[in-house]
Amino acid sequence: IRWTEGRGWHDARLQPYAPIPMDPATMALHYGQEIFEGLKAYRQPDGSVAVFRPEANARRFQLSARRLAMPELPVDAFVEAIDLLVRQDVAWVPTRGEQSLYLRPFMFATEVGLGINRPANEYLFMVIASPAGAYFPRGIKPVSVWLSREYVRAAPGGTGEAKCAGNYAAAFLAQAEATRNGCDQVVWLDATERRWVEEMGGMNLYFVHGEGDAARITTPELTGTLLPGITRDSLLTIARDLGHPVDEVRISTDEWRRGNEDGAISEVFACGTAAVITPVGSVKSSDAAWLVADGQPGSVTMRLREELLGIQTGRVEDRHGWMHHIV
Ligand code: PMP
């Protein structure tokens, strides 16, 4: 679907996957007006297909568009585009459990020009799809995380809340630093005091305090500098459904470390569309290293994972009307 100043959205079409020719002066290539989303279609037990919360992704896409001075695509048009593509590619939705068809809607500035004084006046919105295997084909393995003290992902007033290409471009160097230090993933801290835990490279974080059904669950509050994850939002509801007290809080790296040392924090996990829920097993930074409990997946983490994946794959009742049924 194209958008042109003065004309609005036009030319919706479904076409085979193919390269798109681009002028070297296409504005997105120079000034980075690109936003995207990620969501999944799951095969249901009766063979039909359903997409998890596309309206929520559509609304976040509008938030990203506003921040990047791009046109907002109506929620209905976003969901209809997903619907049409999944219908067309339904044979590509895997038939087994946690496998899915990953959907990538995105929009970028297509106007040709080198001026920087105003946003582009032409955009292209597209959706592509790709089958995705189970994230943990050989059993759940907790990730190790690196607290990035040198780099920041997002500053107040910046684009941290938007899902835009530039946020990820700025993250690669920190991810390389994490890898060099033997860790799987980066954990970002706030830009101002550099001690509040924000999120991971592609996932939000959750902390479990205590054991069993009464365990209290917390997650860093949305401060405007972290991405409002759809999985994060869904888990706030699911955890409450399962009877856990849930709070959105500020948590510092010191509290995290002390909590793991004195047992006040019993489990830590990360959540996002790609991995759904991943236990965090160990933490490292330039001046400290510690284990999260015994470094193994915790029971509350695994229970929440079962429940959310159950809803997505149609094995657990969709109590909140989250599944968008395609066929
Ligand atoms: N934070 C970042 C930086 C991300 O890229 C993602 C993945 N979209 C998330 C959090 C998790 O968001 P979601 O649950 O919507 O996938």
Boltz pocket constraint, residues with backbone or C-beta under 6 A from the ligand:
constraints:
  - pocket:
      binder: B
      contacts: [[A, 38], [A, 199], [A, 200], [A, 201], [A, 202], [A, 203], [A, 204], [A, 227], [A, 228], [A, 229], [A, 230], [A, 231], [A, 232], [A, 271], [A, 272], [A, 273], [A, 274]]
      max_distance: 6.0
